[in-house]
Amino acid sequence: MEPAMSPNGGSVQERQSLQERFGSRLAVNPHFTRKAVSYQGNRSVPGLRWMKYKEGFSRTFVERLIDDRQPTDILDPFAGIGTTPLVAAGMGKSATGIEIMPVGVLAGNGIAQAANGVSKAMLEAAGSELIGRVTSEEPAPAEFAFPHVSITEAAFPEPTEAAIAKARQWLANTDDDPTRTLLNLACMTILESVSYTRKDGQYLRWDYRSGRTLRARVNKGPIQSFQGALGSRLFEMVQDIDILKQEYGGGYPEFITGSSLELLRDLPDGRFDMVITSPPYANRYDYTRTYALELAWLDLDQKGFASLRQRMLSATVENKTKLEWLRRVYCDNQTLLNESLGMYRNQGAIREVLAILTERIDELGNRHVIRLIEGYFLEMAVIVAELGRVTRPGGTVIMVNDNVQYHGEEVPVDLILSDFAEQSGFVCEKIWMLPRGKGNSSQQMRRFGRREIRKCVYKWVRASD
Ligand SMILES: C[S@@+](CC[C@H](N)C(=O)[O-])C[C@H]1O[C@@H](n2cnc3c(N)ncnc32)[C@H](O)[C@@H]1O
């Protein structure tokens, strides 16, 4: 029989042998639908509905996993708006989340404050003061104007710019207490709805009225006023706050701000018996672009954007290698880093894909996808090795991630990361596939045919030492 070939005529041997190794552990799980796993399930969930974080988990997904395993100490090293730590803490567990984007950090902290601190009366009183300032005639001094960066310029209609400046002035002059955190969050969560932009998959789309000369423009229809949107959000927050106290009031999760590539190191061996997480996918998705308005609201300047993008897990074509930086992070003890580097360098399926893409480099839409794949897997090797260290024997890691394909070459992220996991002390028990995978782009479909790639939930159990 002829050996199978990849769409580019390259070898698929390494990927096939991974498929054979893990094949019996791959199964469709009808419970893990897109809605159950993703943020879609949170549309009416108190607290989590405030910030439309499309990359998030649903509350029920986390609840089910915790109910099933009954862990005591839970970690999410890519916490987003804090779904895992918030739900876990609400269920009376000790919960830790690490997140690098200030947008998620503010959302997680805001919800936790609402569940454990701020009273309904306090929120109502401060909220009406803020609305009073926003609707007052007196303009705010120029220093409180929205701190635009190039990709947010012209995002708001003029009256909205003026209202935003008044809100920023009010927040700046209010004590930095939990109530302020909640009102800051309220303002941040409405920015998209009062702007000419729309988060749309990989892109921030622009309404035709923005005056921006962009190709992909949309018509958002009526755009809400700042005070209208703020009033609605505050109403929702006031409605939710007592429910939140019942549902997430079990304790305050520990939120750690920064990169897991650096911060996991500080956590003790065997500290957790469950990890529920979803890292960025290797799909070129740029969080700093999608959340540009929110990051600028939080005072990230142009340099701050570039630096945040580089510090995040490599998932875009702009990311440069972090190897030298990792060597500095691990300067006092390079063992785990060297082991991770070994796992990454000896991983046959990665080498196979990289060899084909390198050979076809001139045909790639963007040649830096090669650097993206290299960076992603090197960094994920470090993350998986650290998870092997901080998870106690018998403990479980649940990870949600999508496979990707570039130039018709499928990258089996699920199998590669599970291979890293098995070298880091875990047994890969299951790789559950969502009933529906992800189709390829129409451009790739024309060239390489229609191919659906897996979206998966992995279950790794830490073996005894
Ligand atoms: C798929 S989202 C996780 C969303 C989360 N499950 C939730 O429910 O909100 C991945 C998250 O990883 C964060 N992230 C990216 N690089 C990181 C890093 N180096 N350290 C910590 N977090 C990082 C992103 O900002 C993003 O919020």
The ligand as an ORCA input file, in Angstrom:
! r2SCAN-3c Opt
* xyz 0 1
  C      -9.098     30.831     26.044
  S      -8.847     32.181     27.136
  C      -9.375     31.512     28.672
  C     -10.719     32.035     29.099
  C     -11.195     31.502     30.447
  N     -11.353     30.059     30.426
  C     -12.506     32.154     30.872
  O     -13.463     31.442     31.194
  O     -12.586     33.388     30.848
  C      -7.095     32.210     27.303
  C      -6.604     33.282     28.247
  O      -5.198     33.148     28.407
  C      -4.672     34.442     28.648
  N      -3.210     34.390     28.464
  C      -2.494     34.454     27.320
  N      -1.171     34.338     27.560
  C      -1.051     34.182     28.896
  C       0.058     33.986     29.762
  N       1.301     33.929     29.285
  N      -0.177     33.851     31.083
  C      -1.443     33.902     31.582
  N      -2.526     34.098     30.811
  C      -2.344     34.225     29.487
  C      -5.436     35.300     27.669
  O      -5.406     36.647     28.033
  C      -6.834     34.698     27.755
  O      -7.622     35.378     28.688
*
